[in-house]
Amino acid sequence: MEGTSIDYKMICTDGAGVTKDENGLGGTIEKEIVTEVLVEENGAGLKQSKRIGDPYDDVYRTLLNDCPQLLIPLVNEIFHEHFTKDNKVIFSKDIHTMKGQEGKLSKRMTDSSFEIIGNVRKKYLIEEQTRPDTSILIRIFEYSILVARSTGVLEDNMLKVGLPNCAVLFLRSTKNTPDEMKIKIEAPLGELMVDVLVMKLLDYTLEDMISKDLLILFPFYLFRYSNSRLAECDQDEEQLETIKADYRRMQEHLTRLADKGELSEFYRHTILYLCNVVLENLARPYENVVKGVQEVMGGKVIETEAKRILNQGRQEERINTERERRRADAAEQAVSVEKKKNSILQEELDMLKQQLRDLKESIALQQSTKMLQQ
């Protein structure tokens, strides 16, 4: 599997054994779909096993995989960075082997970890969480170790590893949802505290998302509405108009960015389509809400056009990303080779300096001996 976006077939649990097409655009994504593939190794070879999750995990991973540049404003907001849209986002497609219960080996893809290359090169890990649950710290720690191990460097009998900058995006939150989390690593000679930053969707209005260019949050906008609020909107046309107005504003903003050349049609249609995916799942019990928002967003027109543009654009997007990743790796290797050459030259220079000092001391000693003999 290349990555956990909607490229792979999604397994639905609607009782009818329905599967989506390879682009995941055959219809509504049902409540349960594949979000991660584990491959277990046993004596007979490799056997695939699938972990079932919710559609919002898949929406998030689709955004990461197909619209990686949307991550830059998100990183800037969470980590107070200053990356620009021209900077490169590089994902690691590495599959890491892990030992689980009873000694079984599994392979896991850390598809929510990535690097941004600007004036500096930094690693990040941003996990999405649908419900408040601090157990996500276990997953973040697990993934951080995998990322650190894959990029570790062994030099002079010392293993150097670097943990990524970590954060959690909570789509739902309550007053008990923490504002920050930490991972405490205890070692024989001390302890290391790893900050896990927290971002709550509920803290961001539509105005905030627009002003801060957080387009990656658009598909999840409906999470700002509680079930009781959606139920009220479903029964009250006037209240429903507030939701429709927000989505109309969202669509107009995306269209304006596309017209100005600041957002590709590929990204625009992907965002709109994923807004529809979240709508059909989150507001499923509220028929009037779904119908009303789809009238504003374009409904089936979005799905048909999105399928066409995704098929055309995704391959080019991946080729460009892979090309940039290889270019960045090659540049980094070249820098590493240059550093080693400089280190060798410095060692040789230091050796010559020492030999020169030894020679001077030897000459001075010989001169002193001659003077004593005279």
C-alpha positions as CSV (number, residue, x, y, z in Angstrom):
1,M,0.0,0.0,0.0
2,E,1.4,3.4,-1.1
3,G,-0.4,5.4,1.6
4,T,-3.5,5.4,3.7
5,S,-5.6,7.8,1.6
6,I,-8.6,7.0,-0.5
7,D,-6.5,5.2,-3.1
8,Y,-7.2,1.8,-1.6
9,K,-10.5,0.0,-1.5
10,M,-12.6,0.9,1.5
11,I,-14.4,-1.9,3.3
12,C,-18.0,-0.9,4.3
13,T,-20.0,-2.4,7.1
14,D,-23.5,-1.7,5.7
15,G,-24.4,-5.4,5.6
16,A,-24.5,-5.5,1.8
17,G,-20.8,-6.3,1.3
18,V,-20.4,-3.1,-0.7
19,T,-16.9,-1.9,-1.6
20,K,-15.9,1.4,-3.1
21,D,-13.9,1.9,-6.3
22,E,-10.1,2.4,-6.0
23,N,-10.5,6.1,-5.6
24,G,-13.0,5.8,-2.8
25,L,-15.5,7.9,-4.8
26,G,-18.1,5.3,-5.6
27,G,-20.5,6.7,-3.1
28,T,-20.8,7.7,0.6
29,I,-18.0,6.4,2.8
30,E,-19.7,4.4,5.4
31,K,-19.2,4.5,9.2
32,E,-16.4,1.9,9.2
33,I,-13.6,1.8,6.7
34,V,-10.0,0.7,6.5
35,T,-7.7,3.4,7.9
36,E,-4.5,1.4,8.4
37,V,-3.1,-1.9,7.1
38,L,-0.9,-4.1,9.3
39,V,1.0,-7.0,7.8
40,E,1.7,-9.8,10.2
41,E,4.7,-12.1,9.6
42,N,4.3,-15.8,10.5
43,G,6.0,-19.0,9.6
44,A,3.8,-19.4,6.5
45,G,4.7,-16.0,5.1
46,L,2.9,-12.7,5.1
47,K,-0.7,-12.3,6.1
48,Q,-2.7,-9.1,5.8
49,S,-4.9,-7.9,8.7
50,K,-6.9,-4.7,8.6
51,R,-7.7,-2.3,11.5
52,I,-11.1,-0.8,11.0
53,G,-11.6,2.9,11.9
54,D,-14.0,5.8,11.2
55,P,-14.3,7.8,8.0
56,Y,-12.8,10.9,9.5
57,D,-9.4,9.3,9.9
58,D,-9.6,8.5,6.2
59,V,-10.5,12.1,5.3
60,Y,-7.6,13.4,7.3
61,R,-5.1,11.0,5.7
62,T,-6.5,11.8,2.3
63,L,-5.8,15.5,3.0
64,L,-2.3,14.6,4.1
65,N,-1.6,12.4,1.1
66,D,-3.2,14.4,-1.7
67,C,-3.0,18.0,-0.4
68,P,0.3,18.1,1.5
69,Q,0.8,21.8,1.0
70,L,-2.3,22.5,3.2
71,L,-0.1,21.3,6.1
72,I,2.1,24.3,6.0
73,P,-0.4,26.8,7.5
74,L,-1.4,24.1,10.0
75,V,2.2,23.7,11.2
76,N,2.7,27.4,11.3
77,E,-0.3,27.8,13.5
78,I,0.4,24.9,15.9
79,F,4.2,25.3,16.2
80,H,4.5,29.0,15.6
81,E,6.7,28.4,12.5
82,H,7.1,30.7,9.5
83,F,7.2,28.3,6.6
84,T,6.0,29.6,3.2
85,K,3.8,28.0,0.6
86,D,6.8,27.5,-1.6
87,N,8.5,25.2,1.0
88,K,8.3,21.5,0.4
89,V,6.4,18.9,2.4
90,I,8.0,15.4,2.2
91,F,6.3,12.3,3.6
92,S,8.2,9.2,4.6
93,K,6.6,6.1,3.0
94,D,8.7,3.8,5.2
95,I,7.1,0.7,6.6
96,H,8.4,-0.1,10.1
97,T,8.6,-3.5,11.6
98,M,7.3,-3.9,15.2
99,K,7.0,-6.7,17.6
100,G,3.6,-7.1,19.1
101,Q,1.9,-9.5,21.5
102,E,3.3,-13.1,21.6
103,G,6.3,-12.0,19.7
104,K,4.4,-11.5,16.4
105,L,5.9,-9.1,13.9
106,S,3.9,-6.4,12.2
107,K,4.7,-3.7,9.7
108,R,3.2,-0.3,10.1
109,M,3.2,2.9,8.0
110,T,3.7,6.2,9.8
111,D,1.8,8.2,7.2
112,S,1.1,11.1,9.5
113,S,4.8,12.0,9.9
114,F,6.4,14.4,7.4
115,E,9.2,16.9,6.9
116,I,9.0,20.5,5.8
117,I,12.0,21.9,4.0
118,G,12.5,25.6,4.0
119,N,15.4,27.6,5.4
120,V,15.5,24.7,7.9
121,R,14.4,21.1,7.7
122,K,12.1,19.9,10.5
123,K,10.2,16.7,11.2
124,Y,6.6,16.7,12.4
125,L,4.0,14.2,13.5
126,I,0.4,15.5,13.7
127,E,-2.3,13.0,14.6
128,E,-6.1,13.6,14.3
129,Q,-8.4,12.5,17.1
130,T,-12.1,12.4,16.7
131,R,-12.9,12.1,20.3
132,P,-11.1,13.4,23.5
133,D,-8.9,10.6,24.5
134,T,-5.4,10.9,26.0
135,S,-4.6,7.3,25.0
136,I,-3.5,8.9,21.7
137,L,-0.2,9.6,23.6
138,I,0.7,6.0,23.3
139,R,0.3,6.1,19.5
140,I,2.2,9.3,19.2
141,F,5.1,7.9,21.3
142,E,5.1,4.7,19.2
143,Y,5.2,6.6,15.9
144,S,7.8,9.0,17.2
145,I,10.1,6.2,18.0
146,L,9.6,4.6,14.6
147,V,10.3,8.0,12.9
148,A,13.4,8.5,15.1
149,R,14.7,5.0,14.4
150,S,14.3,5.3,10.6
151,T,16.4,8.5,10.5
152,G,19.0,7.5,13.1
153,V,22.7,7.9,12.3
154,L,25.4,5.8,13.9
155,E,28.6,7.8,14.4
156,D,31.7,6.9,16.5
157,N,29.8,4.2,18.5
158,M,27.0,6.7,19.2
159,L,23.4,6.4,17.8
160,K,22.0,9.9,17.1
161,V,18.2,10.0,16.7
162,G,15.8,12.9,16.5
163,L,12.2,12.9,17.6
164,P,9.6,14.8,15.5
165,N,7.7,17.8,16.7
166,C,4.4,16.3,17.8
167,A,0.8,17.6,18.0
168,V,-2.8,16.4,18.2
169,L,-5.8,17.9,16.3
170,F,-8.9,17.2,18.3
171,L,-12.0,17.4,16.1
172,R,-14.2,17.2,19.2
173,S,-13.3,18.6,22.5
174,T,-14.8,19.3,26.0
175,K,-13.8,21.4,29.0
176,N,-11.8,18.4,30.1
177,T,-9.8,18.1,26.9
178,P,-6.2,19.1,27.8
179,D,-4.6,22.2,26.4
180,E,-1.2,20.4,26.2
181,M,0.1,16.9,26.7
182,K,3.6,15.5,27.5
183,I,5.5,12.3,27.2
184,K,7.9,11.7,30.0
185,I,10.9,9.4,29.1
186,E,12.8,8.2,32.1
187,A,16.4,7.1,31.7
188,P,19.1,6.0,34.1
189,L,20.9,9.3,34.1
190,G,17.8,11.6,33.9
191,E,14.5,12.2,32.1
192,L,13.3,13.7,28.9
193,M,10.0,15.6,28.6
194,V,8.5,15.6,25.1
195,D,5.8,18.3,24.4
196,V,2.7,17.2,22.5
197,L,0.9,20.3,21.4
198,V,-2.9,20.4,21.2
199,M,-5.1,22.0,18.6
200,K,-8.9,22.0,19.1
201,L,-11.1,22.6,16.1
202,L,-13.7,24.2,18.4
203,D,-11.3,27.1,19.0
204,Y,-11.4,28.1,15.4
205,T,-14.3,29.9,13.7
206,L,-14.7,30.0,10.0
207,E,-13.2,33.5,10.0
208,D,-10.2,32.1,11.8
209,M,-9.8,29.3,9.3
210,I,-10.0,31.8,6.4
211,S,-7.7,34.4,7.9
212,K,-5.1,31.9,8.9
213,D,-5.4,29.9,5.6
214,L,-6.3,26.8,7.5
215,L,-8.1,25.2,4.5
216,I,-7.2,21.8,5.9
217,L,-9.9,22.3,8.6
218,F,-12.7,23.1,6.1
219,P,-13.8,19.4,5.7
220,F,-14.2,19.1,9.5
221,Y,-16.1,22.3,10.0
222,L,-19.3,20.5,10.8
223,F,-17.7,19.2,14.0
224,R,-18.2,22.6,15.5
225,Y,-21.9,21.8,15.7
226,S,-23.1,19.5,18.5
227,N,-25.7,16.8,17.7
228,S,-28.3,18.8,19.5
229,R,-27.5,21.8,17.4
230,L,-27.7,19.8,14.2
231,A,-31.1,18.4,15.4
232,E,-32.3,22.0,15.9
233,C,-31.1,23.1,12.5
234,D,-32.7,20.0,10.9
235,Q,-36.1,21.2,12.2
236,D,-35.7,24.9,11.8
237,E,-35.1,26.3,8.3
238,E,-33.9,29.7,9.7
239,Q,-31.2,28.0,11.9
240,L,-30.3,25.7,8.9
241,E,-29.5,28.8,6.9
242,T,-26.6,29.6,9.3
243,I,-24.9,26.4,8.4
244,K,-25.7,26.8,4.7
245,A,-24.3,30.4,4.8
246,D,-21.0,29.1,6.3
247,Y,-20.6,26.4,3.6
248,R,-21.5,29.0,0.9
249,R,-18.8,31.3,2.3
250,M,-16.4,28.3,2.3
251,Q,-17.1,27.4,-1.3
252,E,-16.8,31.1,-2.4
253,H,-13.5,31.5,-0.7
254,L,-12.0,28.3,-2.3
255,T,-13.3,29.5,-5.7
256,R,-11.8,32.9,-5.2
257,L,-8.4,31.4,-4.3
258,A,-8.5,29.1,-7.4
259,D,-9.5,32.0,-9.7
260,K,-6.5,34.0,-8.3
261,G,-4.1,31.0,-8.9
262,E,-3.4,30.6,-5.2
263,L,-5.1,27.2,-5.0
264,S,-5.1,24.5,-7.6
265,E,-8.4,23.0,-9.0
266,F,-7.2,19.7,-7.7
267,Y,-7.0,21.0,-4.1
268,R,-10.3,22.9,-4.4
269,H,-12.3,19.9,-5.6
270,T,-10.6,17.6,-3.1
271,I,-11.5,19.9,-0.2
272,L,-15.1,20.2,-1.4
273,Y,-15.5,16.5,-1.9
274,L,-14.2,15.7,1.6
275,C,-16.5,18.3,3.1
276,N,-19.3,16.3,1.5
277,V,-17.9,13.0,2.9
278,V,-17.9,14.4,6.5
279,L,-21.3,15.9,6.0
280,E,-22.9,12.6,4.9
281,N,-21.4,10.7,7.8
282,L,-21.6,13.2,10.6
283,A,-25.1,14.6,9.7
284,R,-26.5,11.2,8.5
285,P,-29.5,11.3,10.9
286,Y,-30.4,14.9,9.9
287,E,-31.7,14.7,6.3
288,N,-32.6,18.3,6.0
289,V,-29.1,19.4,7.0
290,V,-27.4,17.1,4.5
291,K,-29.8,18.1,1.7
292,G,-29.5,21.8,2.5
293,V,-25.7,21.9,2.6
294,Q,-25.4,19.7,-0.5
295,E,-27.5,22.2,-2.4
296,V,-25.0,24.9,-1.5
297,M,-21.9,22.8,-2.1
298,G,-23.0,21.2,-5.4
299,G,-23.8,17.6,-4.2
300,K,-23.2,15.0,-6.9
301,V,-21.6,17.6,-9.1
302,I,-18.7,17.8,-6.6
303,E,-18.4,14.0,-6.5
304,T,-18.3,13.6,-10.3
305,E,-15.9,16.4,-10.9
306,A,-13.7,15.5,-7.9
307,K,-13.4,11.9,-9.3
308,R,-12.2,13.2,-12.7
309,I,-9.7,15.7,-11.3
310,L,-8.4,13.4,-8.7
311,N,-7.7,10.8,-11.3
312,Q,-5.9,13.3,-13.4
313,G,-4.0,15.1,-10.7
314,R,-3.0,12.6,-8.1
315,Q,-0.4,10.8,-10.1
316,E,1.4,14.0,-11.0
317,E,1.2,15.1,-7.4
318,R,2.9,11.9,-6.2
319,I,5.6,12.1,-8.9
320,N,6.4,15.6,-7.9
321,T,6.5,14.8,-4.2
322,E,8.7,11.7,-4.7
323,R,11.0,13.8,-7.0
324,E,11.4,16.4,-4.3
325,R,12.0,13.8,-1.6
326,R,14.8,12.2,-3.6
327,R,16.3,15.6,-4.4
328,A,16.2,16.6,-0.7
329,D,17.7,13.3,0.3
330,A,20.5,13.7,-2.3
331,A,21.2,17.2,-1.1
332,E,21.4,16.0,2.5
333,Q,23.7,13.1,1.5
334,A,25.9,15.5,-0.4
335,V,26.2,17.8,2.7
336,S,27.0,14.8,4.8
337,V,29.8,13.7,2.4
338,E,31.2,17.2,2.4
339,K,31.1,17.3,6.2
340,K,33.1,14.0,6.3
341,K,35.6,15.3,3.8
342,N,36.1,18.5,5.8
343,S,36.4,16.4,9.0
344,I,39.1,14.3,7.4
345,L,40.9,17.4,6.1
346,Q,40.7,19.0,9.5
347,E,42.2,15.8,11.1
348,E,45.1,15.9,8.6
349,L,45.6,19.6,9.2
350,D,45.7,19.0,12.9
351,M,48.2,16.2,12.4
352,L,50.5,18.4,10.3
353,K,50.3,21.1,12.9
354,Q,51.3,18.6,15.6
355,Q,54.2,17.3,13.5
356,L,55.3,20.9,13.0
357,R,55.2,21.5,16.7
358,D,57.1,18.3,17.3
359,L,59.7,19.4,14.8
360,K,60.1,22.8,16.3
361,E,60.6,21.2,19.8
362,S,63.2,18.8,18.4
363,I,65.1,21.6,16.7
364,A,65.0,23.7,19.9
365,L,66.2,20.7,21.9
366,Q,69.1,20.1,19.5
367,Q,70.1,23.8,19.7
368,S,70.0,23.7,23.5
369,T,72.2,20.6,23.6
370,K,74.8,22.2,21.3
371,M,75.0,25.3,23.5
372,L,75.5,23.2,26.6
373,Q,78.3,21.2,24.9
374,Q,80.1,24.5,23.9
